[in-house]
Amino acid sequence: MNRQFGFIIGYRLEGKTPVERTRFNRKFLGYTDKSQYGRFSYSRDGFMSGIPHVHAFNACFIIRKDDFEDVKGFCDQYHVELFIREVVLVESDIEALGI
């Protein structure tokens, strides 16, 4: 069996102000911008919009090995605490990541 490896990354924003948390999450994940009292909505892409990933649960992602340095570099800019482990990918993760 040919094993494919990736990384699971979790992040914590402990010690950050609510403004800093919101700013990081919007730049990292993106957000929906609403105008005219909710009449119009616009999807604003974040950093992770351009990276294939599996959103495991809140603040936890599975990414390809190739994208690891980019994600780590982005989080380091904002001094975000990361939890990183190498994992063996299952078939559904391989398909979602396009490996």
TORPA-4810 file (N, C-alpha, C, O; in nm, 3 decimals):
<nodes>
NODE_1_0.085_-0.119_0.000_0.000_0.000_0.000_0.088_0.124_0.000_0.183_0.134_0.077_M
NODE_2_0.056_0.218_-0.087_0.130_0.343_-0.097_0.070_0.444_0.000_-0.044_0.487_-0.018_N
NODE_3_0.146_0.483_0.099_0.095_0.577_0.199_0.123_0.721_0.157_0.233_0.753_0.111_R
NODE_4_0.025_0.806_0.172_0.039_0.948_0.148_0.039_1.018_0.284_-0.039_0.984_0.372_Q
NODE_5_0.126_1.117_0.299_0.136_1.188_0.426_0.098_1.334_0.406_0.117_1.392_0.299_F
NODE_6_0.045_1.391_0.511_0.011_1.532_0.515_0.035_1.583_0.656_0.095_1.514_0.738_G
NODE_7_-0.012_1.703_0.683_0.001_1.761_0.815_-0.135_1.800_0.870_-0.221_1.848_0.797_F
NODE_8_-0.154_1.778_0.999_-0.270_1.832_1.068_-0.220_1.950_1.148_-0.123_1.940_1.223_I
NODE_9_-0.286_2.063_1.131_-0.245_2.187_1.196_-0.363_2.242_1.274_-0.472_2.261_1.220_I
NODE_10_-0.339_2.268_1.400_-0.436_2.337_1.485_-0.374_2.466_1.534_-0.252_2.473_1.551_G
NODE_11_-0.454_2.567_1.555_-0.398_2.693_1.604_-0.478_2.746_1.722_-0.598_2.720_1.735_Y
NODE_12_-0.408_2.822_1.808_-0.471_2.886_1.923_-0.442_3.035_1.919_-0.332_3.078_1.885_R
NODE_13_-0.542_3.113_1.954_-0.528_3.258_1.956_-0.533_3.310_2.099_-0.574_3.423_2.124_L
NODE_14_-0.490_3.227_2.192_-0.490_3.264_2.333_-0.396_3.382_2.356_-0.285_3.387_2.301_E
NODE_15_-0.440_3.477_2.437_-0.360_3.594_2.466_-0.379_3.708_2.367_-0.321_3.815_2.385_G
NODE_16_-0.458_3.687_2.265_-0.486_3.791_2.166_-0.615_3.863_2.204_-0.705_3.804_2.264_K
NODE_17_-0.623_3.990_2.169_-0.745_4.066_2.194_-0.852_4.021_2.095_-0.818_3.962_1.992_T
NODE_18_-0.978_4.047_2.124_-1.083_4.011_2.028_-1.062_4.072_1.889_-1.095_4.009_1.788_P
NODE_19_-1.009_4.192_1.883_-0.983_4.256_1.754_-0.875_4.179_1.678_-0.887_4.157_1.558_V
NODE_20_-0.769_4.139_1.748_-0.661_4.063_1.685_-0.710_3.926_1.638_-0.669_3.879_1.532_E
NODE_21_-0.795_3.862_1.716_-0.851_3.733_1.677_-0.934_3.744_1.550_-0.920_3.665_1.458_R
NODE_22_-1.020_3.844_1.548_-1.106_3.864_1.432_-1.023_3.897_1.309_-1.048_3.843_1.201_T
NODE_23_-0.925_3.984_1.324_-0.839_4.022_1.212_-0.766_3.900_1.155_-0.761_3.881_1.034_R
NODE_24_-0.710_3.817_1.244_-0.639_3.698_1.196_-0.736_3.602_1.127_-0.707_3.555_1.016_F
NODE_25_-0.848_3.571_1.190_-0.942_3.475_1.132_-0.994_3.522_0.996_-1.011_3.440_0.906_N
NODE_26_-1.019_3.649_0.981_-1.066_3.700_0.853_-0.959_3.687_0.745_-0.989_3.648_0.632_R
NODE_27_-0.834_3.719_0.778_-0.727_3.707_0.680_-0.692_3.561_0.651_-0.654_3.527_0.539_K
NODE_28_-0.705_3.476_0.751_-0.668_3.336_0.736_-0.778_3.255_0.668_-0.751_3.179_0.575_F
NODE_29_-0.902_3.271_0.713_-1.013_3.189_0.664_-1.103_3.257_0.563_-1.169_3.190_0.484_L
NODE_30_-1.107_3.391_0.565_-1.201_3.464_0.483_-1.329_3.489_0.561_-1.343_3.445_0.674_G
NODE_31_-1.422_3.560_0.500_-1.548_3.593_0.568_-1.652_3.637_0.467_-1.621_3.661_0.351_Y
NODE_32_-1.775_3.648_0.513_-1.885_3.698_0.430_-1.913_3.842_0.471_-1.947_3.869_0.587_T
NODE_33_-1.900_3.932_0.376_-1.921_4.074_0.399_-2.064_4.108_0.356_-2.105_4.071_0.246_D
NODE_34_-2.138_4.176_0.440_-2.276_4.213_0.407_-2.289_4.365_0.401_-2.226_4.438_0.478_K
NODE_35_-2.371_4.410_0.307_-2.394_4.553_0.293_-2.544_4.578_0.271_-2.621_4.487_0.243_S
NODE_36_-2.581_4.704_0.283_-2.721_4.745_0.267_-2.812_4.665_0.359_-2.914_4.611_0.317_Q
NODE_37_-2.773_4.659_0.487_-2.851_4.591_0.591_-2.877_4.444_0.558_-2.986_4.392_0.582_Y
NODE_38_-2.776_4.378_0.504_-2.785_4.236_0.474_-2.846_4.205_0.338_-2.865_4.088_0.304_G
NODE_39_-2.876_4.307_0.261_-2.938_4.287_0.130_-2.841_4.222_0.031_-2.880_4.140_-0.052_R
NODE_40_-2.714_4.259_0.041_-2.612_4.204_-0.046_-2.506_4.137_0.040_-2.475_4.182_0.150_F
NODE_41_-2.451_4.028_-0.012_-2.342_3.963_0.060_-2.231_3.928_-0.038_-2.256_3.890_-0.153_S
NODE_42_-2.110_3.941_0.009_-1.991_3.916_-0.072_-1.899_3.823_0.005_-1.873_3.843_0.124_Y
NODE_43_-1.850_3.723_-0.063_-1.757_3.630_-0.001_-1.615_3.684_-0.019_-1.570_3.704_-0.132_S
NODE_44_-1.547_3.709_0.090_-1.409_3.758_0.088_-1.317_3.641_0.116_-1.325_3.578_0.221_R
NODE_45_-1.229_3.613_0.023_-1.138_3.501_0.038_-1.029_3.531_0.140_-0.988_3.646_0.157_D
NODE_46_-0.985_3.427_0.207_-0.874_3.437_0.300_-0.756_3.357_0.246_-0.761_3.304_0.135_G
NODE_47_-0.652_3.350_0.324_-0.531_3.278_0.285_-0.560_3.132_0.253_-0.509_3.079_0.154_F
NODE_48_-0.641_3.066_0.334_-0.669_2.924_0.315_-0.759_2.896_0.194_-0.773_2.781_0.154_M
NODE_49_-0.819_2.999_0.137_-0.903_2.980_0.018_-0.820_2.932_-0.100_-0.872_2.864_-0.189_S
NODE_50_-0.692_2.966_-0.102_-0.606_2.927_-0.212_-0.528_2.800_-0.187_-0.449_2.759_-0.271_G
NODE_51_-0.550_2.736_-0.074_-0.477_2.615_-0.038_-0.574_2.500_-0.019_-0.669_2.512_0.060_I
NODE_52_-0.553_2.389_-0.090_-0.642_2.274_-0.069_-0.626_2.223_0.074_-0.514_2.201_0.121_P
NODE_53_-0.738_2.204_0.142_-0.732_2.160_0.281_-0.862_2.088_0.318_-0.963_2.098_0.248_H
NODE_54_-0.855_2.015_0.428_-0.973_1.952_0.486_-0.993_2.019_0.621_-0.905_2.015_0.707_V
NODE_55_-1.109_2.080_0.639_-1.140_2.147_0.765_-1.189_2.040_0.861_-1.305_1.999_0.856_H
NODE_56_-1.100_1.994_0.949_-1.133_1.885_1.040_-1.235_1.929_1.144_-1.338_1.864_1.161_A
NODE_57_-1.208_2.037_1.213_-1.301_2.100_1.305_-1.249_2.240_1.335_-1.150_2.282_1.276_F
NODE_58_-1.313_2.310_1.425_-1.279_2.449_1.451_-1.129_2.466_1.479_-1.076_2.404_1.571_N
NODE_59_-1.063_2.549_1.400_-0.920_2.582_1.415_-0.829_2.463_1.392_-0.720_2.458_1.449_A
NODE_60_-0.871_2.366_1.311_-0.789_2.248_1.283_-0.807_2.207_1.136_-0.919_2.187_1.089_C
NODE_61_-0.694_2.196_1.065_-0.696_2.167_0.923_-0.598_2.057_0.890_-0.497_2.038_0.958_F
NODE_62_-0.628_1.983_0.783_-0.535_1.887_0.726_-0.491_1.944_0.593_-0.574_1.979_0.509_I
NODE_63_-0.359_1.954_0.574_-0.304_2.012_0.451_-0.201_1.919_0.390_-0.155_1.824_0.453_I
NODE_64_-0.164_1.948_0.265_-0.060_1.872_0.196_0.077_1.912_0.252_0.093_2.021_0.308_R
NODE_65_0.174_1.824_0.234_0.310_1.855_0.277_0.366_1.975_0.202_0.441_2.054_0.258_K
NODE_66_0.328_1.989_0.074_0.379_2.097_-0.010_0.338_2.235_0.041_0.410_2.332_0.019_D
NODE_67_0.225_2.245_0.108_0.173_2.374_0.153_0.211_2.408_0.296_0.176_2.516_0.345_D
NODE_68_0.281_2.320_0.362_0.311_2.338_0.504_0.389_2.467_0.532_0.351_2.544_0.621_F
NODE_69_0.495_2.491_0.457_0.580_2.609_0.482_0.502_2.739_0.462_0.521_2.835_0.537_E
NODE_70_0.413_2.743_0.363_0.333_2.864_0.339_0.240_2.893_0.456_0.230_3.007_0.502_D
NODE_71_0.171_2.789_0.504_0.077_2.806_0.615_0.152_2.845_0.742_0.109_2.934_0.815_V
NODE_72_0.263_2.779_0.769_0.342_2.809_0.889_0.395_2.952_0.883_0.393_3.023_0.984_K
NODE_73_0.443_2.994_0.767_0.492_3.131_0.750_0.385_3.236_0.774_0.410_3.338_0.837_G
NODE_74_0.265_3.210_0.723_0.154_3.304_0.744_0.120_3.316_0.891_0.103_3.426_0.943_F
NODE_75_0.111_3.203_0.960_0.077_3.205_1.103_0.188_3.266_1.187_0.160_3.331_1.288_C
NODE_76_0.312_3.247_1.146_0.424_3.307_1.220_0.421_3.460_1.213_0.462_3.527_1.307_D
NODE_77_0.372_3.515_1.102_0.361_3.661_1.089_0.271_3.720_1.198_0.294_3.833_1.243_Q
NODE_78_0.170_3.645_1.239_0.074_3.692_1.339_0.102_3.634_1.477_0.021_3.653_1.569_Y
NODE_79_0.214_3.565_1.493_0.255_3.507_1.622_0.145_3.418_1.680_0.109_3.428_1.797_H
NODE_80_0.094_3.329_1.595_-0.011_3.237_1.634_0.053_3.106_1.678_0.143_3.055_1.611_V
NODE_81_0.006_3.052_1.789_0.057_2.926_1.841_0.000_2.811_1.758_-0.122_2.800_1.742_E
NODE_82_0.088_2.724_1.706_0.047_2.615_1.620_0.069_2.480_1.686_0.163_2.462_1.764_L
NODE_83_-0.017_2.386_1.655_-0.003_2.245_1.689_0.012_2.172_1.556_-0.079_2.177_1.473_F
NODE_84_0.125_2.104_1.534_0.154_2.044_1.405_0.193_1.898_1.424_0.277_1.866_1.508_I
NODE_85_0.132_1.811_1.345_0.167_1.670_1.345_0.157_1.617_1.202_0.070_1.656_1.125_R
NODE_86_0.248_1.526_1.169_0.240_1.459_1.040_0.142_1.343_1.053_0.145_1.271_1.153_E
NODE_87_0.056_1.324_0.954_-0.046_1.221_0.960_-0.049_1.142_0.830_-0.007_1.191_0.725_V
NODE_88_-0.098_1.020_0.839_-0.123_0.938_0.721_-0.262_0.973_0.671_-0.359_0.970_0.748_V
NODE_89_-0.272_1.007_0.545_-0.400_1.049_0.488_-0.485_0.929_0.449_-0.434_0.830_0.397_L
NODE_90_-0.614_0.939_0.474_-0.709_0.837_0.428_-0.754_0.874_0.287_-0.726_0.985_0.239_V
NODE_91_-0.822_0.785_0.222_-0.860_0.804_0.081_-0.942_0.932_0.059_-0.920_1.003_-0.039_E
NODE_92_-1.036_0.961_0.148_-1.119_1.081_0.131_-1.036_1.208_0.144_-1.064_1.307_0.076_S
NODE_93_-0.935_1.208_0.230_-0.846_1.325_0.244_-0.762_1.342_0.118_-0.741_1.454_0.071_D
NODE_94_-0.714_1.232_0.063_-0.632_1.238_-0.059_-0.712_1.298_-0.173_-0.659_1.378_-0.250_I
NODE_95_-0.838_1.259_-0.185_-0.924_1.313_-0.292_-0.951_1.461_-0.269_-0.946_1.540_-0.363_E
NODE_96_-0.979_1.500_-0.144_-1.010_1.640_-0.114_-0.889_1.729_-0.135_-0.903_1.845_-0.175_A
NODE_97_-0.770_1.678_-0.109_-0.648_1.757_-0.124_-0.593_1.753_-0.266_-0.502_1.828_-0.299_L
NODE_98_-0.648_1.667_-0.349_-0.605_1.659_-0.488_-0.465_1.602_-0.506_-0.391_1.645_-0.594_G
NODE_99_-0.431_1.507_-0.423_-0.296_1.447_-0.432_-0.299_1.333_-0.532_-0.197_1.269_-0.555_I
</nodes>
